Amino acid sequence: MESIGSAREGAMRLNASTGRFTAAPFGDVCELWRVRDLDIGVGNLYVLANQGKYAFISDSRWGVWVALDSFAKHISFYPEMDGVHPLPITYESGRRTMWIPARISLPTVLEQALVLCSGDSPDIITLRKDFAENSDIRLRLIRKKDGFFEFSANKLYTDMADGKWLAYRYVPERIARIIAGKLGAVLDVI
């Protein structure tokens, strides 16, 4: 990354496990880097780095999902991590709701497609893991404000579970599958 920037110059890499940018590189998988645009001095550029090859990304959200897919593929070989690749996206069939952690929100064009399904922006709900009820297979997520159960998610989201989630309502399952497919993901229907 020396040719693009360093942590000292504001270069940060996406930690795909938590969905947050940090200064420490990982190196083994495809990574998304956020670097300061040195040409104009304002704003950021997003760069996918994979074994010494670099590609600039115009919509950083696509880069996030590419990096997440690479991370999920990498950890899927570890014991007890089956079912994390392809990326599972939680879909509640009873409420026709697609759940995405807010910190890894969808690429703009896909988000617009989901918003058109309901004619409204997604609900933003603050959730946390229910430690008393979590199993080795799924995360039980409850609302932070009142402790009521909301839904269960794949263990891939363990480090992203606490925080804001986007609930896209009134999404037909067929549309949800198409959106997931565009991300190289699968629907985790509950």
WOSULHU-V473036 format. One record per residue. N is the residue number from 1. SS is DSSP state (H for helix, E for strand, C for the rest). Layout:
BEGIN
[[N:SS] [N:SS]]
END
This chain:
BEGIN
[[1:C] [2:C] [3:C] [4:C] [5:C] [6:C] [7:H] [8:H] [9:H] [10:C] [11:C] [12:E] [13:E] [14:E] [15:E] [16:C] [17:C] [18:C] [19:C] [20:E] [21:E] [22:E] [23:C] [24:C] [25:C] [26:C] [27:C] [28:C] [29:C] [30:C] [31:E] [32:E] [33:E] [34:E] [35:E] [36:E] [37:C] [38:C] [39:C] [40:C] [41:C] [42:C] [43:C] [44:E] [45:E] [46:E] [47:E] [48:E] [49:E] [50:E] [51:C] [52:C] [53:E] [54:E] [55:E] [56:E] [57:E] [58:C] [59:C] [60:H] [61:H] [62:H] [63:H] [64:H] [65:H] [66:H] [67:H] [68:H] [69:H] [70:H] [71:H] [72:H] [73:H] [74:H] [75:H] [76:C] [77:C] [78:C] [79:C] [80:C] [81:C] [82:C] [83:C] [84:C] [85:C] [86:C] [87:C] [88:E] [89:E] [90:E] [91:E] [92:E] [93:C] [94:C] [95:C] [96:C] [97:E] [98:E] [99:E] [100:E] [101:E] [102:H] [103:H] [104:H] [105:C] [106:C] [107:C] [108:H] [109:H] [110:H] [111:H] [112:H] [113:H] [114:H] [115:H] [116:H] [117:H] [118:H] [119:C] [120:C] [121:C] [122:C] [123:E] [124:E] [125:E] [126:E] [127:E] [128:E] [129:E] [130:C] [131:C] [132:C] [133:C] [134:C] [135:C] [136:C] [137:C] [138:E] [139:E] [140:E] [141:E] [142:E] [143:E] [144:C] [145:C] [146:C] [147:C] [148:C] [149:E] [150:E] [151:E] [152:E] [153:E] [154:E] [155:H] [156:H] [157:H] [158:H] [159:H] [160:H] [161:C] [162:C] [163:E] [164:E] [165:E] [166:E] [167:E] [168:E] [169:C] [170:C] [171:C] [172:C] [173:H] [174:H] [175:H] [176:H] [177:H] [178:H] [179:H] [180:H] [181:H] [182:H] [183:C] [184:C] [185:C] [186:E] [187:E] [188:E] [189:E] [190:C]]
END
